[in-house]
Amino acid sequence: MNCMNCGAVVQNTDVCQECGFDLGVQRKSFQLSVLYYNQGLEKAEIRDLSGAIDLLKRSLKFNKLNIPARNLLGLVYFETGEAVAALSEWIISKNIMPEQNVAAEYIQKLQAEPAKLDMINQTIKKYNTALKCCKEGNEDVAAIQLKKILSQNPKLIKGYHLLALIYLKREEYEKARKILKKAIRIDKTNSTSLRFLKEVDEQTGTVTSLEPRKFFRSRKEEASSDDVPESMMVIQPPTFRETSVAATLLNIGLGLAVGGLVVWFLVVPSLKQGINRSANEKIVEYSNTMASQETQITELKGQIEESNNTVASARQQIDEANEKAMVYENLMKAYIAYSEENYEQAANAMEGMNTELLSVNAKEVYNLIYQDIRTTMFNQLVSDGQEAFDNEDFVTAIDKLTKAKEINDQDYTVLNLLAHSYRYKGDKDQAIVHFQEIVDKFPSSRRATSAQNFINQLNREEGDDSNVPSGDNRGSRDTQENQRRNEDDTTGQTGNDPQNEGGQEPLEPLGEE
């Protein structure tokens, strides 16, 4: 164990031999972390994933360096369909312990199957889209989208919950029950699943059985004539009656006459009625078909109108999803470059990254990288800004120097170059603002005096636009450039180190939950 105060390796003792720090609390904290990890492992083995996640988070609160707990938490997240959260935990784990860490194998397996990883990412994006559709009242579109999502990623617990919620709103309780039972098979004690299932039971009056059904097939014994013994069968003898030829012919004639009358009075009307009935049935069938088609046409028109109304929203959602995907892609590039100790490439990947789109876990990864390479990022931005300034590309210079100022707003080189860039660009107001910032941050110095002289010069030129520096006024710019070179070698004295004269404290990491 390492001392949390000085980092020295300590043996079985309650006091650090290097700094004298009391290690009793630290040992107790580590013991609690191991206890919660073991309990979380037991929960995961019986597929109590929600309970496992809660216990593993507690374990990491007591010891963030507990590598087995963090790796297991990533596995549980992956089992619930949250691949991004799982990958974040494994990346943090690998960063803490680069060697002999099973998290490296997990990351490698995911990277070896880019199609699967892309499919999981797409399902998460589609889930977010479905969630937004629900908030906007488009439950039908969301339900269709969620069915596709669950067919591609059947472990996404949140997808089952959202689809079940849609069914509950529609009062389709049996469909909701079926979906929730699938979710419970993945996570047996998920509180959301159990709460929704309780609502279904209350509405239907039927208690849902979570045990697997057992089907029994029974055969009925039926008696048949084949089972009757031959001794019980009775054979009726035929009877014969002697008749004359005349009587026979008379009977035949009467039979034919009666048959003709039956055909005329009974069969013919029945045939007519049958024909009429068939015709009426055809007419009704055609009418129903036409009515159904008209209904379908009306529904399709309504769907087209709804689709037209949601096109703009869908495009916005796609743009937001693409932007978020780009941010995560740049973060992965930065992490790979950082792992290879290519800090310049990592800085380029993290430049201009919108950290508001990152999750809490992803922000932790960003902060770990950022704290190590912020100096490299700062130096690169200043160098690019200086190069653009020398090439008279003042728009690019302002962009790079502004980003450098966000990292360290106490660096004189950045402030001076930024002020002169605005000055040469013709933006007197911003130039005065940044010169005034030099005066405020470096009072009673030659830098402040030089900046005040430029402020006075710009104020005097306020009423004369012909004296404003521009790309066509080379003589005026050369004069001003000589003034800049004569001012205490302002642009080259401080360098690009964020910890220069008047430098600021390191930036605070991004917030985490």
NORCORCOR-V679141 format. One record per backbone hydrogen bond with DSSP energy under -0.5 kcal/mol. NH is the residue of the N-H (numbers start at 1). CO is the residue of the C=O. If there is no record, write none. Layout:
nh:NH co:CO
nh:NH co:CO
This chain:
nh:3 co:8
nh:7 co:3
nh:10 co:1
nh:13 co:11
nh:16 co:21
nh:20 co:16
nh:23 co:14
nh:24 co:14
nh:27 co:23
nh:28 co:24
nh:29 co:25
nh:30 co:26
nh:31 co:27
nh:32 co:28
nh:33 co:29
nh:34 co:30
nh:35 co:31
nh:36 co:32
nh:37 co:33
nh:38 co:34
nh:39 co:35
nh:40 co:36
nh:41 co:37
nh:42 co:38
nh:43 co:39
nh:44 co:40
nh:45 co:41
nh:46 co:42
nh:47 co:44
nh:48 co:43
nh:49 co:47
nh:52 co:48
nh:53 co:49
nh:54 co:50
nh:55 co:51
nh:56 co:52
nh:57 co:53
nh:58 co:54
nh:59 co:55
nh:60 co:56
nh:61 co:57
nh:62 co:58
nh:63 co:59
nh:66 co:63
nh:67 co:65
nh:70 co:66
nh:71 co:67
nh:72 co:68
nh:73 co:69
nh:74 co:70
nh:75 co:71
nh:76 co:72
nh:77 co:73
nh:78 co:74
nh:79 co:75
nh:80 co:76
nh:81 co:78
nh:82 co:77
nh:83 co:81
nh:86 co:82
nh:87 co:83
nh:88 co:84
nh:89 co:85
nh:90 co:86
nh:91 co:87
nh:92 co:88
nh:93 co:89
nh:94 co:90
nh:95 co:91
nh:96 co:92
nh:97 co:93
nh:104 co:101
nh:105 co:101
nh:105 co:102
nh:106 co:102
nh:107 co:103
nh:108 co:104
nh:109 co:105
nh:110 co:106
nh:111 co:107
nh:112 co:108
nh:113 co:109
nh:113 co:110
nh:117 co:113
nh:118 co:114
nh:119 co:115
nh:120 co:116
nh:121 co:117
nh:122 co:118
nh:123 co:119
nh:124 co:120
nh:125 co:121
nh:126 co:122
nh:127 co:123
nh:128 co:124
nh:129 co:125
nh:130 co:126
nh:131 co:127
nh:132 co:128
nh:133 co:129
nh:134 co:130
nh:135 co:131
nh:136 co:132
nh:137 co:134
nh:138 co:133
nh:139 co:137
nh:142 co:138
nh:143 co:139
nh:144 co:140
nh:145 co:141
nh:146 co:142
nh:147 co:143
nh:148 co:144
nh:149 co:145
nh:150 co:146
nh:151 co:147
nh:152 co:148
nh:153 co:149
nh:156 co:153
nh:157 co:80
nh:157 co:155
nh:159 co:156
nh:160 co:156
nh:161 co:157
nh:162 co:158
nh:163 co:159
nh:164 co:160
nh:165 co:161
nh:166 co:162
nh:167 co:163
nh:168 co:164
nh:169 co:165
nh:170 co:166
nh:171 co:167
nh:171 co:168
nh:172 co:167
nh:173 co:171
nh:176 co:172
nh:177 co:173
nh:178 co:174
nh:179 co:175
nh:180 co:176
nh:181 co:177
nh:182 co:178
nh:183 co:179
nh:184 co:180
nh:185 co:181
nh:186 co:182
nh:186 co:183
nh:187 co:183
nh:188 co:47
nh:190 co:187
nh:194 co:190
nh:195 co:191
nh:196 co:192
nh:197 co:193
nh:198 co:194
nh:199 co:195
nh:200 co:196
nh:201 co:197
nh:202 co:198
nh:203 co:199
nh:204 co:200
nh:205 co:201
nh:206 co:201
nh:210 co:208
nh:222 co:220
nh:227 co:224
nh:228 co:225
nh:232 co:229
nh:233 co:230
nh:236 co:234
nh:248 co:244
nh:249 co:245
nh:250 co:246
nh:251 co:247
nh:252 co:248
nh:253 co:249
nh:254 co:250
nh:255 co:251
nh:256 co:252
nh:257 co:253
nh:258 co:254
nh:259 co:255
nh:260 co:256
nh:261 co:257
nh:262 co:258
nh:263 co:259
nh:264 co:260
nh:265 co:261
nh:266 co:262
nh:267 co:262
nh:268 co:263
nh:270 co:266
nh:271 co:267
nh:272 co:268
nh:273 co:269
nh:274 co:270
nh:275 co:271
nh:276 co:272
nh:277 co:273
nh:278 co:274
nh:279 co:275
nh:280 co:276
nh:281 co:277
nh:282 co:278
nh:283 co:279
nh:284 co:280
nh:285 co:281
nh:286 co:282
nh:287 co:283
nh:288 co:284
nh:289 co:285
nh:290 co:286
nh:291 co:287
nh:292 co:288
nh:293 co:289
nh:294 co:290
nh:295 co:291
nh:296 co:292
nh:297 co:293
nh:298 co:294
nh:299 co:295
nh:300 co:296
nh:301 co:297
nh:302 co:298
nh:303 co:299
nh:304 co:300
nh:305 co:301
nh:306 co:302
nh:307 co:303
nh:308 co:304
nh:309 co:305
nh:310 co:306
nh:311 co:307
nh:311 co:308
nh:314 co:310
nh:315 co:311
nh:316 co:312
nh:317 co:313
nh:318 co:314
nh:319 co:315
nh:320 co:316
nh:321 co:317
nh:322 co:318
nh:323 co:319
nh:324 co:320
nh:325 co:321
nh:326 co:322
nh:327 co:323
nh:328 co:324
nh:329 co:325
nh:330 co:326
nh:331 co:327
nh:332 co:328
nh:333 co:329
nh:334 co:330
nh:335 co:331
nh:336 co:332
nh:337 co:333
nh:338 co:334
nh:339 co:335
nh:340 co:336
nh:341 co:338
nh:342 co:337
nh:343 co:341
nh:346 co:342
nh:347 co:343
nh:348 co:344
nh:349 co:345
nh:350 co:346
nh:351 co:347
nh:353 co:350
nh:355 co:353
nh:357 co:354
nh:358 co:355
nh:363 co:359
nh:364 co:360
nh:365 co:361
nh:366 co:362
nh:367 co:363
nh:368 co:364
nh:369 co:365
nh:370 co:366
nh:371 co:367
nh:372 co:368
nh:372 co:369
nh:373 co:369
nh:374 co:370
nh:377 co:373
nh:378 co:374
nh:379 co:375
nh:380 co:376
nh:381 co:377
nh:382 co:378
nh:383 co:379
nh:384 co:380
nh:385 co:381
nh:386 co:382
nh:387 co:383
nh:388 co:384
nh:389 co:385
nh:390 co:386
nh:391 co:387
nh:392 co:389
nh:393 co:388
nh:394 co:392
nh:397 co:393
nh:398 co:394
nh:399 co:395
nh:400 co:396
nh:401 co:397
nh:402 co:398
nh:403 co:399
nh:404 co:400
nh:405 co:401
nh:406 co:402
nh:407 co:403
nh:407 co:404
nh:408 co:404
nh:411 co:408
nh:412 co:410
nh:415 co:411
nh:416 co:412
nh:417 co:413
nh:418 co:414
nh:419 co:415
nh:420 co:416
nh:421 co:417
nh:422 co:418
nh:423 co:419
nh:424 co:420
nh:425 co:421
nh:426 co:422
nh:426 co:423
nh:427 co:422
nh:428 co:426
nh:431 co:427
nh:432 co:428
nh:433 co:429
nh:434 co:430
nh:435 co:431
nh:436 co:432
nh:437 co:433
nh:438 co:434
nh:439 co:435
nh:440 co:436
nh:441 co:437
nh:442 co:438
nh:445 co:442
nh:448 co:442
nh:449 co:445
nh:450 co:446
nh:451 co:447
nh:452 co:448
nh:453 co:449
nh:454 co:450
nh:455 co:451
nh:456 co:452
nh:457 co:453
nh:458 co:454
nh:459 co:455
nh:460 co:456
nh:461 co:457
nh:462 co:459
nh:463 co:460
nh:464 co:461
nh:465 co:463
nh:467 co:464
nh:468 co:465
nh:473 co:470
nh:474 co:472
nh:477 co:473
nh:478 co:474
nh:479 co:475
nh:480 co:476
nh:481 co:477
nh:482 co:478
nh:483 co:479
nh:484 co:480
nh:485 co:481
nh:486 co:482
nh:487 co:483
nh:487 co:484
nh:488 co:486
nh:489 co:485
nh:490 co:484
nh:490 co:487
nh:492 co:489
nh:493 co:489
nh:494 co:490
nh:497 co:494
nh:500 co:497
nh:500 co:498
nh:503 co:500
